[in-house]
Amino acid sequence: MKKTVLEQYIELKNEINEINARIQKLQNKLERINEEGNVKDVVKGGGGGWQNYHIEGFPVAEEDEVKYLIKKNLRILEERKAKVAELIVNVESYINTIEDSRMRRMITHRYINNLPWWKVAEKMGKGYTENSCKKQMERFLKENT
């Protein structure tokens, strides 16, 4: 597994959250369209444009088009979400194949939890430094990619 895939893990998780937010926004918009119902307006006309006519109705064509576009966009977002989720599972599966517990922990702290190297060293415990963690990771990735 390449380092870039591990580094992308955090971005993949963020992308899932962003997709979920967009899906929720679209679903809210669809619900709002359904709740709003009839549209009212006043138009001028007749008698030289001096008369007011009150019109009321439901914008069926507009509603149908908006609903269609929202549902299509929802399907696209759900597909993207599934692809991203699959990539996340692939990264997690790869981490599970690593025999060295120390490296699994470092990878988890650095790439899964997105900690800076100094914090990784702190989490790893006594005897680890920022530089030693970096070097160990570089060697591991060089040997395993």
N, C-alpha and C positions, 0 to 999 in steps of 0.2 A: 504494500500500500504506500502510496507516495505521500510525502509530507504535506503537499498542497491539499490532499483530500482530508487529512487530519485537521489542517488549518481551516478548511471550509466548514467543518462541523458546526462551529458557532454560527456561521453565516446561514447554514441550512436551518438551524433551529430558529434563527431570527426570521428567515423567510417563511417558515411555517406560521409563525405568529402574525406576520404581516398579511399572509394569505387569509388566515382566519379572520383578521380584522376586516379585510376587504369583503369577504363572504358575508360577514355580519352586516356590514354597511349596505350591501346589495339586498340582502334579505329584509332589512329594515325599510329600504326604499320600496320594495315590492309590497310590504305590509301597509305602508303609508298610502300607496296608490289605491289599494283595496279599501282602505278605511275612509279616504276622502270623499268618495262618491261623486255626486253631481257638482258641476261647475256652473256658477252664475255669472252673468255679465249684463251690462247695459250697452246697447248700441243706439246710435242716432240714425234716423232715416225718415222717409215719408214726409210729406208736407214741407218740402224744401230743406230737409235735414234737421227740422226743429222738434221732431217727435222722438221720444225715448221709448225703446222697446226693451223689456226685460226678458232675457232668454235664460233658460236653464236646461241642462242636459248632462249626460254622462259621455265623456270623450272616449268612446269605445275604441276607435281606430288607434288613437294615441296610446291608450292603455295597453292594447294588444301588442303594439310595436315595442313599447317599453318593457312589458313583461317578457316578450320573446328575447329581447337583447339581454335582459338581466339573467334569465334562465340559461342562455347560451354562455354568458360570461361566468356564471356559477359553475357550469360544467367544465369550462376551461380551467378555472381556478382549482376545482376538485382534482382534475387530472394532474396539474402541476404539484399540488399538495401530495398526491400519491407518489409521484416521482421523487420528490424531496424526502418524503418519509422512507422510501426504499433506500436512498443514499445514506440516510442516517442509520438505518438498520445495518447496511453494509459496513459502515465504519465501526459500529458497535460489535459486529461479528468479527471483524478483523482484530479488534482489541482483545476479544476473548480468545483468539488463537495464540496470543503472545504468551510464551511460557514463563518469562521473567516477570515476577510480581512487581519488582522495583520499576521496571519499564512500564508496566501497565499503570501503576500509580502515577508515574511522571506524565505519561500520555494523558491520563484522565485529568490530572491537575492542569496541565498546560493547554491541551486542546479541547477537552470536553468542558472543563470549568473556566477556560479562558483566563487563567491566572498568569501574571507576569513571572519571569524566571525567578526573581528573588522570592516571590511568594511560594513558588513550587519548592524551592530549596527549604523554605521555612516549614512547609507541610511535610516534606520528606523526613525532616528531623535532624538531629544533631549529626554533624559531620558532612552535611551537604551544603554546598555553596551555589550561588547563581551560576558561576562559571562551570563548576563540576557537573551540574545538571544539564547545562547546554551541551557540554562536550559529550556526556554520556548519550544524550539524545541524538546528536550528530552522528556518533559512531553507530548507534543502533539503526538509524535510518539509512546510513550508507551501506551497512551490512545486509539490511532487509528490504531494500528497494531496488 
